[in-house]
Amino acid sequence: MFEDDGYALETLAVRAGQTRSHEGEHSEALYLTSSYVFPSAAEAAARFTGESPGNVYSRYTNPTVRTFEERIAALEQGEAAVATSSGMAAILSLCMALLKTGDKVICSRSVFGTTTALFTRYMQKFGVQVSFVDLTDMQAWRDALDSDTKLLFMETPSNPLCEVADIGALAELAHSVGAQLVVDNCFCTPALQRPLTLGADIVVHSATKYLDGQGRCVGGVVVGRKAVMDEVVIFLRTAGPSMSPFNAWVFLKGLETLNLRMQAHCRNALALAWWLDEQPAVEKVYYTGLPKHAGHRLAASQQSAFGGVLSFTVHGGREEAWKVIDACRIFSVTANLGDAKSTIVHPATTTHGRLSDEDKARAGITENLIRVSVGLENVDDLQRDLAQGLALLQK
């Protein structure tokens, strides 16, 4: 109902996907069941073959999970979505559903370190060719493209340097050889950016981040055309990287406040970025909301705001970066992001720690780089917290 009537994102985030049971519950019901009872043997057979719609087994059919899938699909303006046990499970499920030996993937170097490891250690192991290119270098994407290319994969803005890619241009490039463009929309969420409306074919999320918003549960989701998502469901049914009903229920609660939270994250991050840019101990700030950022104009054209994640380098190396991190009392030292609580991390030794030194250098992951996920605390308090560590570098 709500998905098809032109409602605003805020309304869809609260209402889309819910089907009330005969109990008339106002909040979404939590269906903690592994299996379902069929009215007859014939109906059971029809459900298992797909001839009859309905629930079969919670590995791939659960009403609470389905509500979450329908709601995030509505927010991203996609035909269908498939929820998974984690963000990485979402990427794995997509790859296993769509790729085979001999197929080629072109991936941005500026992606989450574990995404790189998935492609290099496992997809290549099974004969999938993977090429890595600079996110913003369109010629590099063109040069890597050939008739065997099936997927172009990227994050925009990127993790952790906030680089921005032209979604429409890369979608057009992918389609020129019959490939599909996949966008990890974790940093922006549909509250700030809808890649499918810009030409992308598939969106993936780590629901663990902003979709939850309070660091409670782990999950992922893939969104796109129904025919493509049906292929992902087949893998989910077979291999089982499924989202739990409880986690889906938590994510539904998170979606209700998504737009409000994202606007607050963006305000705090922009204020913190401007402040960091003025600090003598800070070498460079990476945040698309700053006009001097190379991707500022493109981000402004694709996004409604600039997000809650930023990075900065300090003068010095690992020792100096760690001093700043260890001096914080409000920022949590954790690699998670998208939480109401602000977090701080050293990418070179955590999120991107498994990359070789050469790959880190190519991706711009330096020893003096610090990533911050700006939460919902008072921004003056956050500035004072960082100032304690930055002051140590000026002595």
Summary of the structure (lengths in Angstrom):
residues: 395
radius of gyration: 21.4
end to end distance: 61.9
largest distance: 78.3
contacts: 1381
relative contact order: 0.12
helix: 43%
strand: 15%
